[in-house]
């Protein structure tokens, strides 16, 4: 009597096993179908071209936009010296520095808006709107005569419009490149170096030959050309990211990312002492004004090496590692800024400082991207990082200017800048430690 029962139990067990096997096979087929390279959505999102006509046109367009964003901002030392001697000679140096600080702050502050809007699919609208506003504000600067007018037009206005351009034109490169992302970020940052090398020479010559109003108008037409070319050449590849937020503090759940952002803020608080006050420092140490303007071009021109070459090295050793080394050397150089007294020593110092400070600009977005696992979140993370660091940029130059005025010398600002950069490097070292533990590799 027990044999039929055993036989039925065995058949039931076989039936259940066959049923589970069939269900598992169906699920496997389903997963295989959705993850197959033939699935266009997955192929579009996971397979980066890392080259091709469309991708390299995007690099070219972003390069031009970078040249008129940070290229113009990096040329502010020329305007600061011109305002100090001419238009705003009744204002102290720290007041004039607010114009440049507002530019640097707002170009990054606007990133918290333009980054998420880029992720949401509004790339072309941001480039068009930012370009039109940029040109308009430069025309407004050309007719400015009072300090508050320069603050509104050249400080806030130019900073806002450049911020609408900068983060989207940087983030769009991550849609086309993964393997060579550090290199193309370096090329993008190189645009700022080229603009920062050419524009100071062009501006100081135009100021002498055609005067301030037409200098600003010619600069506006140059911006119009570069942004128009960028609008035509650049375009996103991935579909819009749903549910993008302007401010999303959830990104700071990552401790390593938070440390990276805070370290970047401290570095930006002190890094640009030679860039902002280098021209006035050179003039007060006996250098001719025209040669002092060229010193700014030398600094920006040499930063091209620091913006491109370290990113090539980062392909092998990791972007965060390269960033930490370069910022450490920049910190040491800031401490010895005022030891350069002669024309030759100042020019040599500007050249070397340009190399290592340039790595910070190009290496920071690459390091941030290396901590981002979802490429659709790169715009958001870059935007949030630039939003936080913008407040450090805003306060940096005026604080340095106050130190210079209080002591009548530049060494307090130099020591302050070197200390801030050193503290920022310590934060990045902590971020690296956590990242190395998580990834189990030294190449971060």
C-alpha positions in Angstrom: 0.0 0.0 0.0 2.9 2.4 0.5 4.4 2.0 -3.0 1.8 4.0 -4.9 2.1 6.8 -2.4 5.9 6.9 -2.8 5.5 6.8 -6.6 3.0 9.7 -6.5 5.4 11.8 -4.2 8.3 11.2 -6.6 6.2 12.3 -9.6 5.0 15.4 -7.7 8.6 16.2 -6.8 9.8 15.9 -10.4 6.9 18.0 -11.6 7.8 20.8 -9.2 11.4 20.7 -10.1 10.6 20.8 -13.8 8.3 23.8 -13.1 11.0 25.7 -11.3 13.5 24.9 -14.0 11.2 26.3 -16.7 10.5 29.5 -14.7 14.2 30.1 -14.1 14.9 29.6 -17.9 12.2 32.1 -18.7 13.7 34.6 -16.3 17.1 34.0 -17.7 15.8 34.5 -21.3 14.1 37.7 -20.2 17.2 39.1 -18.6 19.3 38.1 -21.5 16.9 39.8 -23.9 17.0 43.1 -21.9 20.7 43.1 -21.5 21.5 42.1 -25.0 23.6 44.5 -27.1 20.8 44.3 -29.7 18.6 46.2 -27.2 19.1 49.8 -28.4 18.3 51.5 -25.1 21.0 49.5 -23.2 23.5 49.9 -26.0 22.9 53.6 -26.0 23.4 54.0 -22.3 26.2 51.5 -21.6 28.3 51.6 -24.7 30.3 54.8 -25.0 31.7 55.6 -28.5 35.0 57.1 -27.1 35.5 58.7 -30.5 33.9 59.3 -33.9 33.0 62.6 -35.7 30.1 63.5 -33.4 32.1 62.9 -30.2 35.2 64.9 -31.4 33.0 67.8 -32.7 31.5 67.9 -29.2 35.0 68.2 -27.8 35.8 71.0 -30.2 32.6 72.9 -29.3 33.2 72.5 -25.6 36.8 73.7 -26.0 35.5 76.9 -27.5 33.0 77.5 -24.8 35.6 76.8 -22.1 37.8 79.4 -23.8 35.2 82.2 -23.3 34.1 81.0 -19.9 37.2 80.6 -17.8 39.4 82.2 -20.5 37.7 85.6 -19.8 37.6 85.0 -16.1 41.3 84.1 -16.0 42.0 87.4 -17.7 40.5 89.5 -14.9 43.9 90.4 -13.6 44.2 92.7 -16.6 40.9 94.4 -15.9 41.8 94.7 -12.2 45.0 96.6 -12.9 43.2 98.8 -15.5 40.4 99.6 -13.0 42.9 100.3 -10.2 44.8 102.9 -12.4 41.9 104.4 -14.3 38.1 103.9 -14.0 38.0 102.8 -10.3 41.2 104.4 -9.0 39.3 105.8 -6.0 38.3 102.2 -4.8 40.6 100.0 -2.7 42.0 96.9 -4.2 39.8 94.5 -2.2 36.7 96.3 -3.5 37.8 95.8 -7.2 38.6 92.2 -6.5 34.9 91.6 -5.7 34.1 91.8 -9.4 36.4 88.9 -10.2 35.2 87.0 -7.1 31.6 87.3 -8.2 32.4 86.0 -11.6 34.2 82.9 -10.2 31.5 82.4 -7.6 28.5 82.7 -9.9 29.9 80.6 -12.7 30.0 77.7 -10.2 26.9 78.7 -8.3 24.8 78.5 -11.4 26.1 75.0 -11.9 23.7 73.7 -9.3 20.9 74.8 -11.7 22.5 74.2 -15.1 23.8 70.7 -14.1 20.4 69.2 -13.3 18.7 71.0 -16.2 21.4 69.4 -18.5 20.5 66.0 -17.0 16.8 66.7 -17.8 17.6 67.3 -21.5 17.8 71.1 -21.8 21.3 71.3 -23.1 20.6 73.4 -26.2 18.4 75.8 -24.3 21.1 76.4 -21.7 23.8 77.1 -24.3 21.6 79.5 -26.3 20.3 81.4 -23.2 23.7 81.6 -21.6 25.3 82.8 -24.8 22.8 85.6 -25.4 23.0 86.8 -21.7 26.8 86.7 -21.9 27.0 89.0 -24.9 24.4 91.3 -23.4 26.3 91.7 -20.2 29.6 92.4 -21.9 27.8 95.2 -23.8 26.5 96.5 -20.5 30.0 96.5 -19.1 31.2 98.6 -22.0 29.0 101.5 -21.0 29.6 101.1 -17.2 31.2 103.9 -15.3 30.3 103.3 -11.6 31.5 100.6 -9.3 28.0 99.1 -8.8 27.5 98.9 -12.5 30.7 96.8 -12.9 29.5 94.6 -10.1 26.1 94.0 -11.7 27.3 93.6 -15.3 30.8 92.1 -15.3 30.6 90.5 -11.9 27.1 89.0 -11.4 25.9 89.1 -15.1 29.0 87.5 -16.7 29.3 85.0 -13.9 25.7 83.8 -14.3 25.8 83.6 -18.1 29.2 81.7 -18.0 27.7 79.3 -15.4 24.8 78.5 -17.8 27.5 77.5 -20.3 30.3 75.9 -18.3 28.7 72.9 -16.5 26.6 71.6 -19.4 29.5 71.9 -21.9 31.6 69.9 -19.5 29.0 67.3 -18.6 28.1 66.6 -22.2 31.6 65.2 -22.8 30.8 62.4 -20.4 28.0 61.2 -22.7 30.5 60.5 -25.5 33.6 59.3 -23.6 34.4 56.9 -20.8 37.8 55.3 -21.4 39.3 58.7 -22.5 37.2 60.8 -20.2 40.1 62.3 -18.3 41.9 63.3 -21.5 38.9 65.1 -23.0 38.2 66.8 -19.7 41.8 68.0 -19.9 41.3 69.2 -23.5 38.2 71.1 -22.3 40.1 72.7 -19.5 42.8 73.6 -22.0 40.4 75.9 -23.7 40.5 78.1 -20.6 44.3 78.1 -20.8 44.3 79.1 -24.4 41.7 81.8 -23.8 43.6 83.0 -20.7 46.8 83.2 -22.6 45.5 85.0 -25.7 42.9 87.3 -24.2 45.1 89.3 -21.7 47.4 90.2 -24.5 44.5 91.1 -26.8 42.7 93.0 -24.1 45.6 95.2 -23.0 46.4 96.0 -26.6 42.8 96.9 -27.4 42.6 99.0 -24.3 45.5 101.0 -25.5 44.4 101.4 -29.1 40.5 101.5 -29.1 39.7 102.3 -25.5 37.7 100.4 -22.9 34.1 100.5 -24.4 35.1 99.0 -27.8 37.4 96.5 -26.1 34.4 95.0 -24.3 32.3 95.1 -27.5 35.0 93.2 -29.5 35.2 90.7 -26.7 31.4 90.3 -26.8 31.6 89.5 -30.6 34.3 86.9 -29.9 32.1 85.3 -27.2 29.2 85.2 -29.7 31.3 83.4 -32.3 32.6 80.8 -29.9 29.3 80.0 -28.2 27.5 79.8 -31.6 30.1 77.3 -32.8 29.7 75.3 -29.5 25.9 75.3 -29.9 26.2 73.8 -33.4 28.9 71.2 -32.5 27.8 69.9 -29.1 24.9 67.7 -28.3 23.9 65.1 -25.6 23.8 61.4 -26.5 22.0 59.8 -23.6 18.3 60.2 -22.9 17.2 62.7 -20.3 17.4 61.7 -16.6 14.0 61.5 -15.0 13.4 63.2 -11.6 16.4 65.6 -11.7 16.6 68.1 -8.9 18.2 71.5 -8.7 19.6 70.8 -5.3 19.9 67.2 -4.2 21.7 66.7 -1.0 21.5 62.9 -1.3 24.7 62.9 -3.2 26.5 63.8 0.0 25.6 60.4 1.5 28.8 59.4 -0.1 31.5 60.3 2.5 34.3 60.2 -0.1 32.4 62.5 -2.4 31.7 64.9 0.5 35.4 65.0 1.5 36.4 65.7 -2.1 33.9 68.6 -2.4 35.0 70.1 0.9 38.7 69.7 0.0 38.0 71.4 -3.4 36.4 74.3 -1.6 39.4 74.9 0.7 41.7 74.8 -2.3 39.6 77.3 -4.3 39.7 79.5 -1.2 43.4 80.1 -1.5 44.7 78.9 -4.8 44.3 82.0 -7.0 46.4 84.5 -5.2 49.0 84.8 -8.0 46.2 84.8 -10.7 44.2 87.6 -9.0 47.0 89.7 -7.6 50.0 88.6 -9.7 49.8 91.6 -12.1 49.6 94.2 -9.3 52.3 92.4 -7.4 54.6 92.5 -10.4 54.0 96.2 -11.1 54.7 97.1 -7.4 57.9 95.2 -7.6 59.1 97.3 -10.5 57.9 95.4 -13.6 56.5 97.5 -16.4 52.7 97.3 -16.8 52.8 95.8 -20.3 55.2 93.1 -19.2 53.0 92.5 -16.1 50.1 91.8 -18.4 52.2 89.3 -20.3 53.0 87.6 -17.1 49.3 86.7 -16.7 49.4 85.3 -20.2 52.4 83.2 -19.3 50.7 81.8 -16.3 47.5 80.9 -18.2 49.5 79.6 -21.2 51.6 77.3 -19.0 48.4 76.1 -17.3 47.6 74.4 -20.6 50.4 71.8 -19.8 48.8 71.3 -16.4 45.3 70.9 -17.8 46.2 68.3 -20.5 49.3 66.3 -19.6 48.3 65.2 -16.1 45.0 64.0 -17.4 46.9 61.7 -19.8 48.9 60.4 -16.9 45.7 60.0 -14.9 44.6 57.4 -17.4 47.2 55.1 -15.9 47.5 56.2 -12.3 44.0 57.6 -11.5 42.7 61.2 -11.6 42.5 61.7 -7.8 46.1 60.6 -7.4 47.3 63.2 -9.9 45.1 65.9 -8.4 46.5 65.4 -4.9 50.1 65.5 -6.1 49.6 68.6 -8.2 47.7 70.5 -5.5 50.5 69.6 -3.0 53.1 71.2 -5.2 50.8 74.2 -5.8 50.5 74.6 -2.0 54.3 74.7 -1.6 54.6 77.3 -4.4 52.0 79.5 -2.8 54.1 79.7 0.4 57.1 81.0 -1.6 55.1 83.4 -3.9 56.7 86.6 -2.5 60.2 85.3 -2.8 60.1 86.1 -6.5 61.2 89.8 -6.8 62.9 90.3 -10.1 61.2 90.3 -13.5 62.8 87.0 -14.5 62.0 85.2 -11.2 58.3 86.4 -11.4 57.9 85.2 -14.9 59.5 81.8 -14.1 57.3 81.5 -11.0 54.2 82.3 -13.0 55.1 79.6 -15.6 55.6 76.8 -13.1 52.6 77.8 -10.9 50.4 77.8 -14.0 51.3 74.2 -14.7 50.3 72.9 -11.2 47.4 75.2 -10.6 46.0 74.2 -14.0 45.8 70.6 -13.0 43.3 71.5 -10.3 40.8 72.9 -12.8 41.0 70.0 -15.2 41.6 67.2 -12.7 38.7 68.0 -10.3 35.8 67.1 -12.6 37.7 63.9 -13.7 38.2 63.0 -10.0 34.5 63.7 -9.3 33.4 61.6 -12.3 35.6 58.7 -11.1 33.5 58.6 -7.9 30.2 58.6 -9.9 28.9 55.2 -10.9 25.8 56.4 -12.9 26.9 58.6 -15.9 23.5 60.2 -15.8 24.3 61.7 -12.4 27.5 63.3 -13.5 25.8 66.6 -14.3 24.1 66.6 -10.9 27.3 65.8 -8.9 29.4 68.3 -10.8 26.7 70.9 -10.3 26.5 70.3 -6.5 30.2 70.3 -6.2 30.5 73.7 -8.0 27.6 75.0 -5.9 29.4 74.3 -2.7 32.8 75.5 -3.9 31.3 78.8 -5.3 31.0 80.2 -1.8 34.7 79.6 -1.2 35.6 81.3 -4.6 33.4 84.3 -3.6 35.2 84.9 -0.3 38.7 84.0 -1.4 40.0 87.0 -3.3 38.4 89.7 -1.0 39.9 88.0 2.1 43.3 87.9 0.4 42.8 91.6 -0.6 42.1 92.6 3.0 45.2 90.7 4.2 47.3 92.6 1.6 45.8 96.0 2.6 46.1 95.4 6.3 49.8 94.5 6.2 50.8 96.5 3.1 52.5 93.3 1.8 51.6 90.2 -0.2 53.1 87.5 2.0 50.1 87.2 4.4 47.9 86.4 1.4 50.5 84.0 0.1 50.7 82.1 3.4 46.9 82.1 3.8 46.5 80.6 0.3 49.2 77.9 0.8 47.6 76.9 4.1 44.1 76.6 2.6 45.4 74.5 -0.3 47.3 72.2 2.1 44.1 71.6 4.2 42.2 70.9 1.1 44.8 68.3 0.1 44.4 66.6 3.5 40.6 66.2 2.8 41.3 64.7 -0.6 43.8 62.3 1.0 41.0 61.1 3.3 38.6 60.8 0.3 41.3 58.7 -1.5 41.7 56.4 1.5 38.0 55.6 1.6 37.8 55.2 -2.1 40.8 52.8 -2.2 39.2 50.7 0.5 35.9 50.5 -1.4 37.4 49.8 -4.8 40.3 47.7 -3.6 42.7 49.5 -6.0 45.2 52.2 -5.7 44.3 53.7 -9.1 41.6 56.2 -8.1 
